[in-house]
């Protein structure tokens, strides 16, 4: 199955490692380290220009990517069902 995360972006459900509320995790050292690592490799995709609400971490064949979207975590979770 696929999950629509905004604009023309979809990700495979089985590639999703986690979906995080940006407001809750943005100040943690773990998030900052992960974000910086992914950003250095160009593996962060900003789906929306609007206010970021969710951080979606995916992995495919050992390669991690992150998507930042303005769709809320609750809405994304409902789409997974």
N, C-alpha and C positions, 0 to 999 in steps of 0.2 A: 504494500500500500504506500501511497504517497501523501505527504502533508504540504498543503499550500501555506507559505509563510509570508506572503505579501508580494505585490507587484507580479512579476512573472517567475517567481522562485518557488520551486518545490524541492523537497528532500524526501528520501526514502525513510520510512518509519524505522526500519531495522538499522539504519546508520546513526540514529539519534542516540547520543550518550546522555544528554541532559538538556533541560529547558529551564532557564533561570530568570527570575525577575531581576532586572538590572538594578532597580532601586535597592534591593536587599544585598546584592553581592558586589556592587561596584567599588566599595571601600575596603574590601577584604584583600589581604596580601595574596591569597591564592588566585583570586580573579585577576588582580593586577599582573601577577607573574605570567599567568596563562595568556592574558590579553597581549602583553608585550611580546611573548614568544610567538604567538600566532601572527601578530602584526608585522614583526620582523620578516616573516616568511611570506607575507602577502596573503595569508589565509583567513582574513576577516573580510566578510562581505556585508556591507551596509545596505540592507534591503530598502530602507526608507530614509528620507531626509528629515522626517518629522522626529518628534521626541522618541528616543529609544525606550522600549518597554521590556523586551525579552532578548536574552542571549541564548542562542541555540548552538550547542556543541555537537558536532558530528564526526564520525570516523568512517573512512572507506579505505580498505586495504592498507591499514596502518597510517594513513594520512588524515590528520585532523584539520577541520575547518570550523569556523564559527560564523554564524549569521546573526546580525543585529537587526531587529525589526520593531516596528511601532505597534505590532499586534500584541495584546496582553497575554500573559501566561495562561490565564483561565480560558480565554478564547481558543488558544492553540491546543490546550488540553482537551477541550470539547471536540475539536476536529479530529483528534486521535481515536475517539471512540467509534 
